[in-house]
Amino acid sequence: QRKNPFSNDDRLASKPVHIHRGDPTYGRPPEGSKTERRGKDAHSHVGKEVEELCLMIRNTGRRGEDGHLSVTFGQLFETYVTISNKVVGILLRARKHGLVHFEGEMLWQGKDDDVVITLL
């Protein structure tokens, strides 16, 4: 679009042509853009879903000998799937942030129903 003679969009001409990996803006949308706003909104939405998942584990889980609440994946899936069909993705995000723990890389419905998920 920068070289398009039919484009009247001045925003395209003002953007830097080359951004290098060391640049702090590399891989990020321009500040104040709609893309940045959508990214922030999505991050906020996922954060709320993680909180809701932790609340669900708190409400349905059982306290173990270590004092942590635990629930099996099968039980959590059956309960949480009525709220969101993204339960596995939300679990992975919660584990990334250190809120839950479970064994394995990925959880599969049916196969991993007995895997214990612990709320940290």
NORNORKA-V617258 format. One record per run of one state. SS is the DSSP state (a for helix, b for strand, c for the rest). FROM is the first residue (numbers start at 1). TO is the last residue. Records with the same first field share a line. If there is no record, write none. Layout:
SS: FROM-TO  FROM-TO
This chain:
c: 1-9  15-33  61-61  64-68  81-86  97-99  102-115  120-120
a: 10-14  34-60  73-80  87-96
b: 62-63  69-72  100-101  116-119
